[in-house]
Amino acid sequence: MSKNQVGGGHYGDDDKDVFLDTRNDSSDALISDKTALFHKQQQAAVTNNSDRGDYENYDEEDNLRKSIHITHVRGKHHFTEEDKIQMAKFESLDFPIIDNQLYREYLKKTSRANHILKTFGKWVICFFIGVLVGVAAYIVKQSVEFVNEFKFKSSEKYIEDGHKFIGFLVYYAINVLFGVLASLVIIPVGQIASGSGIPEVKGYLNGIRIPQSLNVKTLFGKLISLVFAFSSGLILGPEGPMIHIGSMLGGAIGQVKSKTLKWYPKIFWKYHNDRDRRDFISTGASAGVAAAFGAPIGGVLFGFEEASSFWSKQLTWRTFFACLIATFTTNIILQGFQMQLHDYGVLTFGFSTQYLYRYAELVGFAFIGVLGGLMGAFFVYLNARLSKWRSNFFAKKKIYYRVLEVFILITISSSVLYGASSFTKCRDTNAIIDSSTDNVELSNSTMLIHFACPENQYNDMASLSFNTLDAALRLLYSRSTNVFTVPTLIAFTIISFSLTTITSGLMLASGLFIPMMLIGASLGRLVGQVGELVFHQISPPIDPSIYAMVGSSAMMAGFSRMTISLAIIIVELTEGTQYMLPVILSVMIAKWVGDIFNESIYEHLMEQKCYPFLPTQPPKSKIKMGITDFMKTDTVTLHDVEKVSRVIQVLQSNKHHGFPVIERPQDDGTRSDNDVLDDYGNKLQYDEETTYSGLILRHQLTILLYYKIFCPKQSMPLNPRLTGGSSARKYPQRRWGRPTDYGHAPADSRMNYELMTQSLARHFPPIDKMNISKDEIENLYIDLRPYMNLSSIVANETFSFSETYQLFRTMGLRHLPVVNKKNEVVGIVTRKDLL
């Protein structure tokens, strides 16, 4: 089979919503009749499953398996053929450096001062990322605090007068107003702005270009929706959306351009590439965690462990710097720019002057870890199925049905939380035993909600359910004892778990970190108080607050499967460094228990959205395969010096995003009846098999056509590698180890590295609008040698699946040409072939 014929399987990048412009998601490009026929043939090939490298066998049994096993353990997921078709709308990112002649000439001219300036520029960008993320966190916190203060004061005014029902109506009306507004904001922006955004961030940092996930419109929609949603009385948190907001700010500041606004200034053009943008987005995500929790070290570890798939020592230092700036900015603004030292801990825990914990209590902490793992896995099980049901149920309904869903769940949440407080008896504040290590006397604290109780009494359920989530967490972490009754903690744990499960996935910005910490704290304090009752003879008595902190860490690990970063975040958040061992123990046990049943909620959400995410380990079902079992064999190639008409024909005949470049055989101009020709008379198939030279992207070809980087027909220069020959062979004998002319072919004077880099970040019109004359199409050529990637990684046809997978995962590849022993292209592999 010839390697330079047009056609074949889906490869290149498999982004089917892009025609000629790899950065354009519009569908206004003109497609010829041949192209339409081409797509029909490819669809038929997919349906008939004729290419063994496309997908695994698919039948009704696969559909049944898919519906049953929505959740699964690590490495056991099976993508159906339908899933892989939906993956087609996601293209990959160009993380590898395009090492062409332009880039090499640019490096030769780059001085040490320019290199230092570029490095310094990255630190400046990280500084501004930290500042803006800190300001965004401040806006969210202050806005939510203002709304919640207004809501609770307005409602409590009627409750204190004995008008509980009117107080509920006020509370409910404000919740509905902000909840519906939070959902309505999503409609013009797109549903990509709803949820936490963590799957989108993880997907991008893994190498997936998810449309609209990191643009300016999504940024403002996410921020506004988050403020409204967090004020709606639903059990949700701001931390997940803050990670997404930080990522969007990092990508915007680092690139200093906007595709949405079609604004492409030349400033910082050196950073206009997917590789640097990936690093800035990683920094922004980490800064979002740092600003939300007041945990700069935890933010860095979150980016390293959970968010980013690619990390480096240089990125660690810059990210740590940005996290410090974000945390400092948020705190100094919240303190009113008072130049004083304050604790970074948002939920200051304090420490005991009597004891920390007994070694025997490690058994109790381990038990909490088991409970956290079980409840976290159960949450993933329920929420993943609920998300799948939502996507199927609302698929063919109008978008306003999603707003109606928000209204219904706000009604349920407000009624349950308010009703639970109404049916709880009052307790005497004098029964609370204040701890000397608490910052305030809890018995006299305003965090306790009276809820129509007499002056010296309070409602312990209302203090949890009719309160802000932050205040409820502070109460659960309080070192004071006898604050809550056991029935109250049991009821609140069940209520908060149930409401969090059904709330996650609504069409509004929401996170899970704070709700899961609240559930875990309630569960942990419940275990601590039960232990205190059982072992009441112990002196000093068991401290339930330690169990609350351990419960938060266990529940967080149970649903997210984070480990190191989570432990550090909990410790920084509570300033409980003395309790590092119990926290780590509970986190590790919760993760192990959860992994027995399923993966984290974010992995399952990415699978449901059909993101072609590559985990750290390859699928277990494919580790015995070789590269020839899944590669695309009908590759589309270009010659190193190619006719303009041939380039246009290739671009219009498929949607591939990468093309192997092969050595051009001599064409004597003769044609026979057996020759296969394109519309311009070019040969589509040669008798001679030619060798691999490099790789060129579709967008590079579009740029060369747009700027008309053409040349007249020229005879092929003698390649020093090609010497000798044999009458028994149709291609020249190769002498290995000799230098080649590639990497030395001069580039057109109109094209340089700066122009090419800036152009790769821009939109370009379709080819039919580029004003290329018929004479240029038929008579001129494009010399691809100065522009193709001369250092693209290739795989031999003997490679195993595991090694191919690790190449993609560690190198961030987009395309992997496959060659035989003669260095001839026999196939190509992309990200989706590995799933």
N, C-alpha and C positions, 0 to 999 in steps of 0.2 A: 504493500500500500504506500502510495506517495505521501510524504510528510508535508508537502506544500500545497495541498488542495484545500479549497474553501469548503467549510462544512464541519461536521463533527459534533461532538458532545458539548454540553454546557461547561465552559471553563473560562478562564481569564479572571473573572471576579464574580460572575453569575449575578450581576445586578440587572434585573430585567426591566426596571423602571427607568433606565437610562439608555438613550440611543447613541448619539454621537458624542455628546458631552458627558464625560464621566462625572461631572459635578452638578449636572442639571437633572432634577427630578421631574421636569415637565414632560408631557406626552405629545407635544406639538410637532415633533420631528416627522418628516415625510418618510414613509417606508415604501419601497418599491414592491411590485407584484412578486418579484423573485424573493424578496425578504419575507413577505407574508407566507409564501410557499415554504420557505426555509423553516419558519417557526412552526408551521403545521407539521412538517416532517419531523422536527425535533420533538414536538408534543406527542406525535404518534410513536416515536422511538421511546419516549418515557413511558407511555401507556403500555406499549408492548414489551417494555423491559428488555430491549434488544441489546443494550450495551451493558455488559456485566460490571463496568466501572461506574455506572450511574447510581443505581440503588440496589439494595437487597430485594429478594423476592417479596412481593407484597400481595396480600389477599385479605379475605374477610376475617381470617383468624387474627391478622395483625391489627385490624381495627378493633376487634374484641379485646385483644391484649392491651391495646392503647387505652381503651376506656376503663379497663379494670385497674391497670397499673399506672395511674396518674402520678402516684408517688412511688419511689423506688430507692434502693440503696445505691451508693456510689458505683459508677461504672456499669450499671445494668440498664441504662435507658436505651430504648429502641426508637429511632426516628422512622416514622412511616414515610411512604412515598409522598403522601399529601403534605406532610411536614416539610419535606425537602423542596417541594414546589413552592411552598410559602417562604422558605428561606431565600428564594431567588431575589426578593426585593432588597436584600441586605448585601451590599458589597463590602469588600475588605479594604483595609487601610494600607498605605504604602509606608510601612515602618522601615524597611531596608533603605539604605542610602543608594541613590542612583549613581553608581560609580562609572560615569562616562567620561569622554574626553573633555567636555566642558568643565566638569567638576575637578578633574586633575589639573587642568590649566589654572583654574581658580585657586587651588591649593598652592600651586607654585608661586602665585603672585601674592598670597596672603602672608602678611608679616606677623611677627609675634605680638606687636601692638594691636593689630586687628583681632587676633585670637583672644587677647586679654579683654579687649573691649566687648567682644561677643559674650564672654563669660560674665563680665561685670553686668552686661545688659540682662542676663538671666537672673542675677541676684536682684536687680532693680525691679524686674517684673514680679519676682516672688514677693518682694516687699509690698508692692501695690496689690497683689492677690491677697495677702494677709490683711491689709488695711480694709479693702472692700468687703471681704468675707466677714471681718469683724463688725463693720458697719451694718451689713445685712443681718447678722445675728442680733445686733442691738435693736434694729428696726422691728424684727419679729418679736423679740422678748418684750419690748416696751409697748408695742401695739397690742399684743395679747394681754399683757398685764392691765392696760387701760380698759380694754373691753370687758375682761373678766371682773375687774373691780366694779365697773358700772353695772354689770349684770347681777352680781351677787348682792350688791347694796340695794339695787332697785327691788329685787325679790325679797330680801330679808326685811325690808321696811314693812311689807304687807304681812310677812310671816310673824314678825314680832307683835303685830297688832291683832294676831289671831286669825287672819284671813289667809289660810294656807292655800286654798284653791286659787285665789287671785295671785298670790305669790308664785304659784306654779305656772299660771298663764303668762305672767311676765317673764319668768325664767324660760319657759318653752318658746315664747314668741321671739325672744332674742336669739335663742339657739337656732330656731328655724330660719330666721333672717340671715344670720351669718353662714349657716350651713348651705342654704340654697345659693347664696351669693358665691360661696366658694366653689360650688359645682357649676354655676353659670359662667364663671370666669374661664373654665376649662373649654367651653364650647368653641369660642373663636380661636383659641390657642391650639387646641387639639388634645386628645386624650393622652398624648405622650407626657403632658405636664401633670397628670394625676398620679396618685401613688407616691411612693418614696423616691423613685428615680434611681435607686441603687442598681437594679438590673441593667438599666441603660448605661450607667457609668461603668459597671464591670464589663459590659459588652464592648463598649468603645475601647476601654483600656486593654481588652483582649485582642483587639484588631478588627472590630466590626463597625462599619459606618451606619449608624441608625438614623434615618432621616428625621430632621426636626428636633432631635433630642437635646442638642446643645446650642440652639440659636437664641437670639435676643428675645424673640417673641415668647419662647418657652420660659426663659428666665423671668420675665416680668409676670407672666401668667402663674408660674409656680410660686413666686414670692407673694403675690396678692392672694392667691387661693390658700396658701399656708396660713396667712394671718387670719383670714376668715374661718378656715376649717378648725384651727386650734382654739378658736373662740366659740365654737358651736356646741360645746358640751359633749361632743363625741370623745370616746377614749382613743386618742391618737396623739402622736408626738411630732415635734418639729425636726428631730435629729436626722432622719433619713432624707427629707427634702432639703435640709441644709447641706448635706453632702452633695446632692444634685446641683443646688444653687452654687456651691463653691466650685464644682467642676465647670459649670457654665461660665462663671466669672474667670476661672483660670484659663479656659480656652479662649475667651474673648480678649482678655488683657494680653495674653501671650502672643496672640496673632495680630492684634490691632487691625482687624478687618471684620467685615460682616457680609456673608453671602446673602442673608435675608435682605439687607439694605443695599446690596450691590455696591459696597464701599470698600475699595482696595487701595489704601494709602501705601506709599513705598517705605514708610518708616517700619523698622524691624522686619524688613523683607527676609532677613537671614533666618528668621524663625518660622517662615511660612511653609512648613512641611509637617507631615503627620507625626514624625518622630518627636520633634520638639513640642508640638501641641499635645501629644500624649503625656509628656512629662509635666507640662503646666496643668493639665487636667488632673493628673495624679496629685499634684501639689494642692490644687484647689479643693479636691475631695478631702484630703487630709486636714486642710485648714478648716473646712466645714465642721468636721468632727471636733477639732480643737476648740473652735468658737462656741459650739453648741454645749459641750460638756465642760469647758474650762480645762481641757486635758491636752496640752501640746505634745507630750510624749506619746500618749495614747493615739493621737491623730496620726503621727508618723507611722506608728506600728499598724494602725488600721489600713493606711495606704499600702504598706508593705505586705501585710498578711492577707487582707480581704479584697481590696479594690483593684490594685494594679497587678497585671500579669508580667510586667517587665520592670526591673528595678536596678539601681546602680548606687555606688557609694556617693557620687556627686549629687544625685537626686535626693539622697537621704539628708545631706546637709542643707540643701536649699529648701526642702520640705519642712525640716525642723525649724528653720529660720522663719518661714511663712507661718507655721503653726504658732510660734511664739508671738509674732506680730498680730495674728488674728486674735489670740487669747488676750493679749495686752490691750488691743484696741477695744474689744468688747467690754472688758472690765473697767478700763479707765473712763469710757463714756458712761457706763452704768453708774459709776461712782461720782459723776459730775465733774470729771477732770480734776479731782482732788489728788494732788501729788503725794499720796501716802501709800504705804505698803498694806495690802489687804490679802486675805487668803484667796487663792484661785478656786478652791473647792466650792462648787455651787451648793452642794448638800453637805456642809461641814459635819463630820461624824463625831469628832472628839475622841478622847481615849480615857480608859479607866485608870484611876489611881490605885485600884485594888489588885486587879488581875486582868489579863487579856482573855485567855480561855484555857481550859484544861485540855490536856492531850486526849483524855477520854472523849471530849466533845468532838474530836475529829470524826468519830463514828457518826454523830449527828449531822455534821457538815457533809459527810459523804452521802448520807441518806437524802439530804436535801439535793445533792447533785443528781442522785438517781431520780428523784421526783421531778427536778427541773428538766432532765433529759426526756423523761416520759411525757411530761406535759408539753414540752417544746415539740417533740415528734408528733404528738396528737394534734397540736395546733397546725403544724405543717400539713398533716393528713387532711384536716378539715378545711383549712383555708385554700389549699391547692384545688380541692374538689369544688369548693364554692366559687373560686376564680374561673375554673373551667366551665361551670354551669352558667356563670354570668356572661362569659364570652359567647356561649352558644345561645343563651336565651335572648340577649340584647343584640345579637348580630344583625337581625333583620328588622329591628324596631327603631323608631326614631330616637334621636339622641336625648330628647327630653324625658324619656322613660328612665334614663339614668339619674336625672335630677329628681324625678319622683321617688326613686329608690332612696336617695339621700334624705328626702323629706320623711319617708316612712321610717327609716332607721333612726333619724333624730327624734321622731315621736316615740319610738320604742325606748331609746336610750334615756331620754329625758324622763319618761314615765317611770321606768324601772329605777333609775338612780334617785329620783325624787320620792317615789313611793317607798323605796327601801328605807330612806331616812324618816319618812312619816310614821312607819310602823316600828321604829326602834325607840325604846324607852330612854329617858334621860338618865344621866349618871352624874354623881357629885364630883366636882373638880377637886375637892379635898381628898378624894380617894387616890388621886395620882401621886405617885412617889417620885418627886423630881430628883434628877441626877445632878451631882455637882459638876459633871463634865459637860452638860448641855450649856449652850450659849445663853439660853433664856429659860426662865421657869415656865415649864409647859402648862402648869395649872393656871397661870395668869396670861397665857399666850393668846393672841388673836387668831392663831391658826386653828384653835378649837372652835367648832361651829355650834352655836347654842340651839338654833333651829326651834324656836318657840319654847325653849326650856327656861326655867327660872334663872335668876342672875348667877347663882353659884353652881349651875349645872350645865352640862353640854351633851350633845348627841354624838356618840362615837361613830355611828354609821355616816351621819351627815358630814363629819369631819373628813371622811374619806370620799364619799360619793358626791356631796354638795360642796365641793372645794376644787381648787386648781390641782392639777396633777403634781406639780412641784411641791405644793404645800402638803398634799397627801403623802408624798414620799418622805418629806421631812418628818412628818409625824411617825411614820413607820420606822424611820431610822433613829428616832429619838431614844436617848438612853434612859429616859423616864419609864417607869414600869406601871402596870395596871392602867394603861391608857385605853386599851381595847379589850372587849370580852372575846372569848373563843368563838361563840356563835356569830358575832359580827365579822370576825376575820374569815370564818368559813363562808359566810354569805357573800362577803365582798370579793373573795377570791373567785368564787363561781361566777358572780355577776360580771366582774371585770374580764375574766377569761372569755366568757360567752360574747360579750359586747365587742371585745377586741377582735375576735374571730370573724364576726359578721361585718365589722366596720372596715377592716383592712380589705381594700379592693374597690372601695367606692370611688366615684368619679370626682375626686378632690385630692388635693395634696395632703399626704398623711404619712407618718412614720410609725415604726413599731418599737423603737428602743425604749422610750419612756413608759408606754403601756406595759411592755414585758417586764421592765424593772419594777413597776407597780405591782403586777401580779406576783412576781417572784418575792418581792418584799413582804407582801401580805401572807404568802404561803410560808416563807421563812419565819416570820414573826409568829405565825400560828404554831409551827413546829417548836419554836423556842418557848412559847408560853405553855404548850402542852408538856414539854420537858421540864419546865419550871414547876408545874403542878405535880408531875410524877416524882421528881427528885426535890421536893420542897425542903427536905432536911439538910440539903447541901448548903454550906456557908463558905464564901458568899454565894448567893443564888445565881442561877443561870441568867444571862443577859439576853433577852429576846432580840434586842436591836442588832447584835452581831449576826444572828440567824437571818434577820431581814436583809442585811447587806449580802450575805452569802446566798440567800435565796434569789436576789436580783441577778447576781452574776450567773447562777445556775440556770435560771430561766432564759437569760439572754443567750447563753451558750447553747441551750437546748433548741432554740429556733434558728439561730444564725450560724452556729458551729464555729464561732470565733473563739480563740484561745488566749494567746499572749496579749493582743491588743485589748481584748475585753477586760482581762485582769488589771491591766494598767489603767484603763479608763475608769473602772470602778474605784480603784485606789486613789487616783487623782481626783475623782469626783467627790469622794467622801473624806479624803485625807486620812484614810485608814491604813496607813502603811504597815501598822503592827499586825494587820490581819491578812497579809499577803498569802500566807500558807493556806488558810481556809478557803480564800477566794480561788486560788489556783487549783486546789483539790476539787472544789465543787465544779469549776469550769471544765476540767479535764474529764471528770466522771460524767457530767451532763453531755459533753460532746460524744464520748464513747457510747453512752446509752442511746443518744439520738441517732447516731450513725448506724445502729443496728436496724433501724426501721426505715429511714429515708435520708435524703440530703437536706440542706438548708432551704428555707423558703425561697431565697433568691435564685438558687439553681433551678428550682421547679418553675418559678415564674419565667425565667429565661427560656426554658424548654417550651412552655405553653405559648410564649410569644414567638417561638421558632427562631430565636437568635442562634446563629451557628457558633456557639461558644465552645472553645477548646479547653477542657479542664487540664489539670496538671498531668493526669494519667490517661492513657488511651483507653477506649472501650475494650472491655475484656473479651467481647465477642469477636473482635477483629485482630487480636494480637498474633494469631497464627497465619495471617494473610501476608502475601508479598505485594510489592508495589504494582506489579502487573495485574493484580486481581481487581484493583479499583481505580487505576489511572484512566484518563481519557486518551483513546488511541488515535482518533481522527483529529489531529492537531491542525491548527491554522498557523502557517509560518509565513514569514516575509524574507526576501533576500536582502543582503546588506546594502546593495544599491538597487532600488526598486523603482519601477515606473510609477508616476503619479496616478495614472489610471488604475493600476493594480492596487495601490494603497486605498483609493476611494472604493474600489470594488470590494475589498476585504472589509472595510469599516461598515459599508452598507449591507453586507451579507450576513453579519452576525453581531452579537453584542458582547463579544469577548473583550476583556480589559487588559490582556497581556498577550504578546505574540513573540514566540521564539524567532530569532533572526539566524538565518543559515547562510552559508557561503553561496554566492551566486554562480551557477554553472554558466558556461559560455552558451549563448543563444546565437546561432548562425543566421537566424532569420527565416529559415526554411520551415514550412508547415506541411504536415501530412494529414490524411483523412482521419487518422487515429488520434490526432492531437486534441486535447480538451482545452478550449479557449474561453476567456471571459468576454464581456461585452465589448472590450476594446481590442481584442485580438491577442491578448497576452496568454502565454501558456500557463495553464493551471497545474500542469503535471509534466515533470521531466523524467527522462530515462535515468539520469544520473542522481544518485543519492548524495546530498551535500551535508557538510558537518555544521554543528552548532557553533554560533559565534557570540551570541548575547541575547538580551531580552529588551523589548521596548513596549511601553504602555500605550494604550489607546489615546490617552490624553496627550501624550507626547506627539503622537502622529497628528492629532487635531491641531496642536500648536504649530507644527511644521507646515501644515496645509494653510493655516490661517495667515501666517507670516510669509507664505510662499517661499520657503527655504528649498528652492528647486535648483537643479543643475542640468546642463545638457547631457546627452548620452555620451558616455566615456567608456573607454576600454578598461576592462578590469586590470588593475595593477598585478604584477606577478607576486604572488604570495610566497615568501621565502620558505614556508613550510611545505609547499606543494612541489615536489621534485620527483623525478623518476617516472615510473608508470609501468604498465604491463598490458600486453595485448589481450590478456584474459580478463581484465577488469575495466569497468566503465568509468571508474573514478580514479584520480591520481593516487599514487602511493604516498603515504604520509611519513615524513621524517620528524620524529618527536623531539622536543627540546629546543627547537629553533624559534627565534623571535618572529612575531607576525606583524603585519601592517596595522592591525587593530590597536587602537589606542594612540595611533600616530597620524591618522587621517585628519586633515585640517577641517575645522568647522567653518560654516559660512560666517562671514564677517558681520552679518546682521543679527546673529544669534550668539548670546553669551550665557554664562551661568546665572547671572542675576535676572535676566529677562526670562529665562526658562523657569527659574524658581518662582518668580512672581506669577507667571502665566499658569503654572500648575495649580495655583490657588484660585484661579478665576473661572468664570463661566465663558463659554464660547458659543457662537451661533452654529446651527447645523451647516453641513458642508454646502448644501445648495444655496446658502446665503453668503458664501465667502467670496463671491465674485472671482472664481477661478475660471479662466477662459478655456474654451474647448481646445485651443492649440496647446496650452500649458498641460492640460490633462493628457493629451495624446502623445506629446513629443518630449516632455521633460521628465526628469527623474528626481528621486530623493535619496541622498546618500545618508543612510542610517548609522553608519559606523561612528561618527562623533557623538551621537546622542543615545545610542543603546547602552544598557547596563553591561559593562564588560566584566563585572565581578558577580554576576548573578549565580546563585547556588544551584547546582544541578544534582540529580540523583541518578545512580546507575540502575539499570533495570533489574539488578539483583537485590536491591534494597528490600528490607522487611517493612511491614506496616509500622512496627514500634519505632524504628529509627526514623522513618519518614515523619511520623507524628511528632517526635521530639525535635526534629529540625524545624517544623512549623512552630511548635510551641515555644522553643527557646530563641529562635532567630526572628520571629515575627514575620514569617514569609507570607507573601500573597500568591505567588506562583512558584511552582517547582517543576521545571522541565525534566523529563526523563530521557536519558541517552543510552545507547548501547555501547559495546566495546569500541566501535569505530567513531564514537562521539556524534552519532547521528540521532536526531530527535525521533523518539518512538512514542512519546506520550507526554502528558502534563498532568500535574496534580494541583488542586486548589483546596481551600479550607473545607468546603462542603463535601469533598470526596472522603474526608476522614471521619465523617459522622454517620 
